[in-house]
């Protein structure tokens, strides 16, 4: 172990911190930040290395060979950075959501609104199949938003599913794992409440889903994007478009009591008043759009 090696791992840690910070914010893609910082391809290759060969190395006790095969030091440094950033940002978001909810949602609205455009741009050719899937994704998301927007669910299997879906979206440039958690109703529970209060009843199933998604579903996503790239992205774009109403800043939570717990089961939307709060919220929204624009430009230059 020398100074050069330590510096390399520190740079990987800092890149992980940038990715983790992005993953906390709905609309900002951790995959895009990974692309900008130059670790995206190495990350995907490392995750794909968890195969039969790596399992055989572990069973034989060849830990050094296993470490080299899966690029373990890189993954540990990267995910340590991601973890530290998520914990730090969760505390900031807890304060912001408690005291300035309208500004938070307005900022997120700008982030996701801009993401729709840039994700849609990655579709190389619009054909009848991709158009139908885009429409289907939009319709399904609108229905989900209206029927049960933001419904929180803390069951083990649902939390594990949240972990799988969120981590798979994190791997894709342009898609936000945190936004998917909003769609699934568990953003505040997972990214704010569970992280800040170390709720292991929530974090453990999420972690199980994250590991399962990283090792297994990343291969499925890779296959889908290679074989059906335009159709897959069109469906995801439609889903994001149809769900954008969830981020509307001016809404009141609809709460029901389940036993001793209060849960948000939906929202009652309303129009804003033309006052100082509206002006600040509009600035936050525009700021979100500009951040996505800047990250996409940087990602394009990097690629």
TIKEFI-672630 format. One line per 5 residues: number of its first residue (from 1); for each residue z, y, x of N, C-alpha, C. Coordinates in pm, whole numbers, always signed. Atoms other than C-alpha are relative to their C-alpha. Example, Ala and Ser with C-alpha at 12.3 -4.5 7.8 and 13.67 -1.06 7.14 Angstrom:
% residues 2
1	+0 -119 +89 +780 -450 +1230 +0 +120 +90; -6 -119 -82 +714 -106 +1367 +73 +109 -77
% end
This chain:
% residues 303
1	+0 -120 +85 +0 +0 +0 +0 +125 +89; +7 -121 -80 -106 +333 +152 -19 +122 -88; +10 -125 +74 -138 +696 +53 -130 +7 -80; +130 -3 +70 -507 +660 -39 +5 -83 -127; -11 +88 +118 -429 +370 -274 +84 +67 -109
6	-88 -66 +97 -147 +566 -439 -73 +115 -68; +76 -110 +59 -375 +868 -489 -101 -51 -103; +97 +57 +94 -639 +648 -653 +67 -38 -132; -70 +41 +121 -385 +504 -897 +52 +121 -78; -46 -122 +66 -249 +852 -969 -114 +64 -79
11	+116 -55 +71 -598 +974 -1060 -33 -84 -123; +23 +87 +116 -642 +671 -1287 +104 +28 -107; -108 -32 +93 -303 +748 -1445 -29 +130 -75; +30 -129 +63 -406 +1111 -1510 -117 -11 -96; +111 +22 +93 -733 +997 -1666 +49 -72 -124
16	-60 +67 +115 -533 +763 -1886 +78 +96 -87; -75 -101 +76 -311 +1055 -1986 -95 +86 -84; +99 -77 +76 -621 +1252 -2090 -51 -81 -120; +46 +87 +108 -743 +955 -2297 +107 -14 -107; -111 +14 +96 -399 +907 -2455 +20 +124 -82
21	-13 -127 +72 -378 +1276 -2546 -106 +11 -108; +109 -5 +96 -715 +1251 -2717 +25 -94 -117; -19 +98 +106 -615 +941 -2911 +105 +41 -102; -101 -47 +94 -317 +1118 -3068 -61 +95 -101; +59 -105 +84 -542 +1389 -3214 -116 -56 -82
26	+110 +49 +83 -759 +1283 -3512 -128 +79 +25; +130 -64 -21 -1126 +1355 -3448 -42 +5 +144; +34 +2 -142 -1105 +1356 -3069 -5 -145 +45; +22 +140 -36 -1242 +1032 -2931 +53 -30 +140; -46 +45 -130 -1055 +857 -2653 -114 -56 +82
31	+117 +52 -69 -1383 +685 -2570 -84 +109 +63; +75 -114 -56 -1551 +1021 -2520 +69 +53 +125; -74 -47 -118 -1276 +1131 -2280 -13 -100 +114; +19 +102 -103 -1308 +800 -2097 -137 +14 +65; +135 -20 -51 -1680 +870 -2061 -5 +123 +91
36	-1 -123 -78 -1618 +1224 -1935 +69 -21 +134; -78 +18 -123 -1360 +1113 -1679 -54 -112 +88; +67 +98 -85 -1585 +833 -1552 +63 -138 +5; -64 +132 -1 -1371 +529 -1644 -46 -90 -115; +38 +75 +121 -1546 +414 -1964 -60 -136 +34
41	+67 +126 -33 -1774 +151 -1810 +95 -97 +69; -96 +88 -69 -1501 +18 -1581 +101 -57 -99; -95 +47 +101 -1262 -6 -1878 -59 -112 -84; +65 +103 +81 -1508 -203 -2091 -18 -129 +80; +20 +119 -85 -1589 -437 -1802 +132 -72 +25
46	-131 +62 -23 -1219 -495 -1734 +47 -76 -124; -44 +65 +124 -1147 -576 -2099 -80 -127 -27; +84 +119 +21 -1440 -817 -2115 +35 -111 +98; -33 +100 -101 -1300 -997 -1810 +112 -94 -45; -101 +91 +53 -1022 -1151 -2020 -73 -113 -73
51	+79 +111 +52 -1217 -1474 -2068 +61 -132 +42; -49 +132 -37 -1183 -1846 -2003 +34 -10 +148; -25 +2 -145 -1206 -1793 -1628 +136 +61 +33; -129 -64 -27 -907 -1557 -1633 +116 -88 -47; -105 +90 +50 -706 -1803 -1843 +22 -116 +97
56	-11 +109 -97 -781 -2084 -1595 +76 +45 +125; -70 -53 -117 -663 -1864 -1308 +150 +11 -26; -142 -10 +34 -335 -1797 -1487 +67 -136 -4; -57 +135 +12 -280 -2166 -1565 +18 -65 +138; -10 +55 -136 -341 -2251 -1199 +101 +75 +86
61	-94 -80 -77 -96 -1984 -1087 -66 +91 +101; +74 -86 -92 -368 -1787 -910 +8 +145 -51; -22 -134 +56 -220 -1448 -1001 -79 +107 +75; +80 -97 -76 -397 -1263 -720 -145 -3 -45; +138 +12 +48 -735 -1397 -832 -14 +56 -140
66	+1 -54 +137 -649 -1313 -1195 +1 +152 +2; -11 -146 -9 -553 -959 -1096 -133 +62 +41; +130 -53 -43 -884 -904 -915 -105 -18 -109; +102 +33 +100 -1087 -1071 -1192 +2 +99 -117; -11 -87 +117 -954 -848 -1473 +25 +146 +38
71	-26 -138 -47 -904 -534 -1259 +136 +47 -53; -132 -19 +62 -534 -550 -1351 +67 +130 +43; -66 -122 -48 -407 -264 -1132 -58 +123 -69; +67 -110 +70 -663 -30 -1284 +49 +10 -144; -42 +0 +140 -567 -134 -1639 +144 +45 -16
76	-141 -39 +8 -194 -97 -1574 +15 +150 +22; -9 -144 -27 -236 +252 -1423 -55 +81 -116; +64 -73 +109 -469 +362 -1702 +87 -1 -126; -77 +9 +125 -256 +234 -1990 +140 +59 +14; -125 -74 -20 +63 +374 -1836 -23 +148 -30
81	+34 -139 +30 -105 +716 -1849 -20 +23 -148; +22 -10 +144 -216 +656 -2207 +133 +0 -75; -129 +11 +68 +137 +554 -2311 +85 +124 +16; -80 -121 -25 +309 +852 -2149 -53 +118 -82; +61 -112 +74 +63 +1095 -2312 +26 -13 -149
86	-23 +21 +144 +103 +940 -2658 +143 +37 -36; -140 -31 +27 +484 +965 -2640 +24 +151 +7; -19 -144 -16 +469 +1328 -2519 -62 +77 -116; +71 -72 +106 +213 +1442 -2777 +62 -26 -136; -61 +32 +129 +393 +1265 -3061 +113 +97 -33
91	-110 -94 +22 +692 +1496 -3017 -52 +139 -39; +61 -129 +35 +470 +1804 -3028 -52 -3 -143; +55 +11 +134 +295 +1680 -3342 +109 -7 -106; -111 +7 +94 +627 +1604 -3510 +47 +141 -36; -38 -139 +22 +722 +1970 -3467 -107 +75 -80
96	+110 -73 +65 +379 +2099 -3575 -14 -41 -147; +15 +46 +138 +358 +1883 -3889 +118 +45 -86; -118 -40 +75 +710 +1979 -3988 -3 +150 -34; -7 -145 +18 +671 +2357 -3945 -134 +67 -34; +131 -62 +23 +293 +2425 -3959 -102 -104 -48
101	+90 +107 +45 +127 +2148 -4164 -141 +48 -32; +134 -51 +37 -161 +2365 -4293 -86 +21 +124; +76 -26 -122 -264 +2469 -3942 -39 -131 +69; +32 +132 -58 -245 +2108 -3818 -119 -63 -70; +109 +64 +74 -466 +1976 -4095 -131 +77 +14
106	+122 -81 -19 -710 +2267 -4053 -64 -30 +135; +50 +33 -133 -741 +2193 -3682 -65 -139 +0; +55 +136 +10 -795 +1821 -3753 -129 -2 -80; +121 -7 +82 -1051 +1910 -4021 -118 +45 +84; +107 -48 -88 -1255 +2103 -3765 -43 -107 +99
111	+31 +107 -95 -1232 +1818 -3513 -88 -107 -63; +71 +112 +63 -1351 +1553 -3756 -134 +45 -57; +125 -51 +55 -1615 +1772 -3923 -108 +5 +108; +96 -4 -110 -1781 +1828 -3585 -36 -141 +48; +25 +137 -45 -1745 +1459 -3499 -107 -69 -84
116	+101 +60 +87 -1959 +1362 -3799 -139 +27 +55; +132 -39 -52 -2253 +1552 -3653 -32 -73 +129; +28 +58 -131 -2217 +1418 -3300 -7 -153 -5; +12 +145 +15 -2157 +1058 -3406 -134 -35 -63; +128 +24 +65 -2459 +1075 -3637 -119 +18 +93
121	+109 -25 -95 -2672 +1208 -3352 -30 -120 +88; +22 +115 -87 -2626 +882 -3161 -88 -106 -66; +92 +93 +68 -2837 +700 -3423 -142 +30 +46; +132 -22 -60 -3172 +656 -3254 -111 +7 -104; +105 +2 +101 -3378 +577 -3563 +60 -29 -137
126	-46 +21 +136 -3297 +618 -3930 -104 -86 -74; +88 +87 +78 -3449 +326 -4122 +67 -29 -134; -59 +22 +134 -3394 +215 -4487 +136 -68 +3; -128 +71 -8 -3114 -24 -4386 +113 +90 +43; -106 -87 -49 -2919 +235 -4190 +33 +110 -101
131	-23 -102 +103 -2965 +496 -4467 +86 -56 -113; -79 +63 +106 -2831 +254 -4729 +144 -24 +44; -135 +24 -51 -2536 +165 -4508 +78 +131 +16; -64 -132 -8 -2465 +535 -4447 +50 +43 -138; -39 -36 +137 -2460 +596 -4824 +115 -87 -47
136	-105 +94 +42 -2249 +284 -4883 +133 +36 +66; -121 -39 -70 -1999 +391 -4617 +63 +125 -58; -48 -125 +60 -1973 +738 -4771 +65 -26 -135; -50 +28 +135 -1926 +605 -5126 +134 -74 +7; -124 +77 -13 -1661 +353 -5021 +115 +90 +45
141	-105 -88 -52 -1469 +616 -4825 +45 +103 -103; -37 -94 +105 -1481 +867 -5112 +89 -69 -103; -81 +76 +98 -1349 +600 -5349 +141 -24 +53; -131 +25 -60 -1068 +509 -5110 +82 +128 +5; -70 -128 -10 -982 +878 -5062 +56 +43 -134
146	-41 -43 +134 -963 +944 -5435 +101 -97 -59; -85 +102 +62 -801 +615 -5533 +140 -2 +61; -131 +10 -64 -524 +604 -5276 -1 +68 +136; +8 -68 -129 -552 +873 -5009 +132 +2 +74; -119 -11 -83 -305 +849 -4726 +114 -90 -40
151	-108 +87 +42 -109 +557 -4874 +62 -70 +119; -69 +60 -113 +151 +444 -4623 +37 -144 -30; -30 +142 +17 +199 +71 -4571 +63 -51 +130; -70 +43 -121 +458 -68 -4328 +15 -151 +11; -6 +145 -11 +395 -440 -4378 -53 -44 +137
156	+33 +45 -135 +360 -642 -4056 -150 -19 +17; +142 +33 -15 +4 -765 -4118 -89 +122 -11; +80 -122 +13 -127 -426 -4229 +13 +86 +125; -19 -75 -124 +25 -257 -3925 -80 -63 +114; +77 +68 -103 -135 -521 -3702 -149 +31 -16
161	+139 -36 +26 -470 -452 -3869 -28 +144 +44; +15 -139 -44 -417 -79 -3805 -18 +5 +151; +10 +4 -146 -366 -158 -3437 -136 -49 +47; +132 +55 -36 -686 -366 -3419 -109 +103 -21; +107 -94 +34 -905 -111 -3595 +9 +127 +85
166	-16 -125 -76 -760 +193 -3415 -42 -18 +146; +34 +19 -141 -798 +45 -3066 -149 -23 +18; +145 +21 -9 -1155 -65 -3137 -75 +131 -13; +63 -133 +11 -1244 +288 -3248 +24 +81 +126; -29 -71 -124 -1077 +420 -2934 -101 -34 +108
171	+93 +44 -103 -1321 +218 -2726 -139 +62 -15; +134 -51 +27 -1624 +385 -2886 -5 +151 +16; +15 -145 -12 -1727 +733 -2768 -45 +61 -133; +36 -66 +125 -1740 +966 -3068 +87 -37 -118; -84 +44 +112 -1495 +775 -3288 +147 +14 +37
176	-141 -28 -24 -1126 +855 -3324 +89 -105 -64; -94 +97 +53 -861 +586 -3359 +106 +64 -88; -101 -69 +80 -610 +840 -3491 -53 +37 -138; +57 -33 +131 -849 +947 -3766 -4 -124 -89; +0 +123 +77 -882 +584 -3874 +140 -29 -54
181	-136 +18 +49 -503 +568 -3898 +29 +91 -119; -15 -89 +116 -518 +868 -4134 -65 -64 -122; +71 +64 +111 -774 +686 -4348 +81 -118 -53; -76 +118 +39 -552 +377 -4351 +141 +36 -47; -125 -46 +56 -251 +590 -4447 +120 -6 +92
186	-116 +24 -87 -34 +520 -4143 +4 +90 +123; +2 -87 -118 -103 +808 -3904 +139 +54 +32; -131 -60 -25 +232 +985 -3944 +103 -107 +32; -95 +109 -24 +423 +657 -3957 -9 -52 +143; +21 +61 -132 +269 +524 -3634 +9 +102 +113
191	+16 -92 -113 +181 +824 -3416 +113 +102 +12; -107 -100 -4 +475 +1049 -3506 +137 -66 -17; -132 +55 +31 +766 +865 -3670 +38 -115 +94; -33 +119 -79 +749 +531 -3488 +13 +30 +149; -3 -32 -144 +675 +676 -3142 +123 +83 +34
196	-114 -87 -30 +942 +947 -3159 +133 -69 -16; -128 +65 +30 +1213 +725 -3304 +8 -143 +51; +5 +136 -56 +1114 +405 -3117 +27 -105 -107; -12 +97 +108 +1075 +210 -3440 -77 -126 +38; +66 +122 -48 +1001 -133 -3297 -53 -85 -114
201	+54 +73 +116 +950 -274 -3649 -142 +43 -32; +137 -50 +17 +635 -59 -3653 -81 -20 +129; +72 +3 -126 +543 -53 -3284 -40 -141 +43; +32 +137 -42 +554 -431 -3229 -126 -53 -68; +126 +46 +60 +291 -524 -3492 -121 +82 +41
206	+110 -83 -49 +78 -229 -3381 -43 -49 +138; +30 +47 -135 +102 -353 -3020 -73 -134 -4; +67 +130 +14 +3 -706 -3128 -145 +21 -41; +137 -30 +43 -302 -565 -3307 -82 +64 +110; +70 -65 -110 -392 -347 -3009 -46 -102 +103
211	+35 +102 -99 -384 -643 -2769 -110 -90 -54; +103 +87 +60 -584 -861 -3009 -135 +71 -5; +125 -76 +7 -840 -584 -3057 -64 +20 +135; +52 -22 -134 -873 -514 -2687 -68 -124 +55; +51 +121 -62 -927 -875 -2588 -112 -65 -81
216	+95 +75 +83 -1118 -1018 -2884 -105 +89 -67; +95 -73 +85 -1271 -755 -3111 -90 +92 +80; +88 -83 -84 -1407 -545 -2825 -132 -73 +26; +123 +78 -18 -1657 -829 -2770 -88 +8 -125; +75 -7 +126 -1755 -820 -3139 -67 +136 -14
221	+57 -134 +9 -1803 -443 -3133 -115 +18 +98; +106 -8 -100 -2008 -470 -2816 -126 -69 -51; +114 +75 +54 -2229 -732 -2983 -66 +76 -116; +56 -74 +114 -2270 -527 -3303 -80 +121 +47; +68 -120 -47 -2364 -214 -3111 -129 -33 +74
226	+122 +40 -69 -2618 -403 -2902 -107 -49 -96; +96 +61 +94 -2778 -592 -3192 -34 +91 -118; +19 -82 +121 -2731 -346 -3481 +60 +139 +22; -61 -128 -38 -2652 -15 -3314 -12 +104 -110; +22 -107 +98 -2808 +222 -3569 +73 -28 -131
231	-65 +35 +127 -2674 +34 -3873 +152 +12 +12; -146 -9 -19 -2322 +13 -3729 +46 +145 +3; -38 -141 -10 -2306 +382 -3637 -22 +72 -132; +28 -63 +130 -2463 +483 -3971 +113 -29 -99; -110 +36 +89 -2192 +295 -4160 +126 +77 +35
236	-118 -72 -45 -1916 +451 -3951 -10 +149 -30; +20 -142 +29 -2066 +800 -3991 +21 +29 -148; -20 -16 +143 -2079 +758 -4368 +146 -10 -40; -143 +18 +30 -1721 +639 -4373 +79 +125 +38; -69 -122 -43 -1605 +945 -4177 -31 +115 -96
241	+41 -107 +90 -1805 +1182 -4402 +72 -11 -135; -61 +18 +131 -1669 +1032 -4723 +151 +17 +1; -146 -7 -8 -1312 +1046 -4598 +53 +137 +42; -42 -128 -57 -1305 +1406 -4478 +92 +77 -94; -88 -68 +95 -1132 +1519 -4798 +147 -23 +26
246	-139 +30 -31 -812 +1354 -4675 +59 +109 +90; -48 -99 -96 -790 +1626 -4409 +10 +141 -59; -6 -134 +60 -807 +1918 -4656 +142 +57 +18; -134 -51 -37 -521 +2145 -4538 +88 +38 -118; -78 -52 +111 -415 +2279 -4875 +19 -109 -105
251	-29 +111 +91 -257 +1985 -5053 +151 -19 -6; -142 +31 +18 +78 +1873 -5186 +17 -151 -4; -22 +144 -5 +213 +1528 -5111 +54 -51 -134; -51 +70 +119 +265 +1294 -5408 +91 -112 +50; -101 +92 -55 +584 +1100 -5337 +58 -88 -109
256	-69 +93 +87 +726 +792 -5503 +114 -65 +78; -115 +62 -63 +1060 +627 -5435 -8 -151 -17; +1 +146 +0 +1054 +259 -5338 +136 -46 +57; -133 +38 -44 +1414 +137 -5327 +73 +123 +53; -68 -114 -61 +1586 +372 -5084 -96 +87 +82
261	+97 -72 -82 +1262 +494 -4921 -90 +87 -86; +101 -86 +60 +1033 +782 -5010 -131 -19 +75; +131 +21 -63 +663 +720 -4945 -103 +93 -62; +113 -80 +48 +359 +946 -4968 -108 -95 -49; +101 +89 +57 +117 +769 -5202 -132 +71 -29
266	+123 -73 +24 -143 +1043 -5230 +23 +150 +15; -9 -146 -13 -216 +1416 -5238 -60 +66 -122; +58 -86 +103 -279 +1685 -5498 -62 +119 +72; +69 -105 -74 -544 +1918 -5356 -3 +130 -81; +14 -130 +66 -564 +2291 -5433 -72 +96 +93
271	+74 -98 -78 -761 +2594 -5316 +97 +93 +74; -88 -89 -76 -619 +2828 -5050 +5 +140 -59; -8 -142 +34 -501 +3181 -5112 -57 +81 +116; +61 -84 -104 -686 +3455 -4924 +107 +87 +64; -107 -74 -67 -401 +3559 -4698 -3 -28 +150
276	-4 +18 -145 -296 +3555 -4331 +0 -148 +37; -3 +144 -28 -229 +3181 -4346 -142 -58 -2; +138 +48 +10 -589 +3120 -4452 -80 +39 +125; +73 -46 -119 -722 +3328 -4160 +38 -83 +122; -45 +81 -114 -510 +3140 -3905 -53 -142 -11
281	+51 +136 +21 -611 +2806 -4059 -149 -8 +32; +143 -3 -29 -977 +2905 -4036 -25 +4 +150; +11 -5 -146 -932 +2991 -3667 +29 -138 +60; -33 +136 -47 -768 +2650 -3613 -115 -96 -24; +112 +86 +34 -1058 +2479 -3787 -117 +22 +96
286	+110 -33 -92 -1319 +2661 -3576 +33 -48 +141; -42 +46 -132 -1117 +2580 -3263 -24 -150 +15; +24 +144 -2 -1136 +2212 -3352 -146 -33 +17; +145 +22 -12 -1513 +2231 -3392 -46 +28 +143; +40 -38 -136 -1551 +2405 -3055 +48 -101 +105
291	-51 +99 -94 -1334 +2146 -2878 -89 -124 +0; +89 +116 +8 -1550 +1859 -3004 -135 +32 +63; +128 -40 -59 -1864 +2051 -2907 +9 -2 +152; -17 -6 -146 -1729 +2109 -2555 +11 -140 +60; -16 +136 -54 -1623 +1745 -2505 -131 -77 -5
296	+128 +71 +11 -1960 +1617 -2626 -99 +50 +105; +88 -56 -104 -2147 +1853 -2390 +39 -56 +136; -47 +55 -127 -1930 +1737 -2100 -36 -149 +14; +33 +143 -2 -1984 +1372 -2196 -148 -21 +26; +144 +12 -20 -2359 +1425 -2210 -39 +26 +145
301	+28 -30 -141 -2364 +1584 -1865 +45 -112 +89; -54 +107 -83 -2147 +1306 -1726 -88 -123 -5; +84 +118 +14 -2364 +1029 -1869 -136 +20 +62
% end
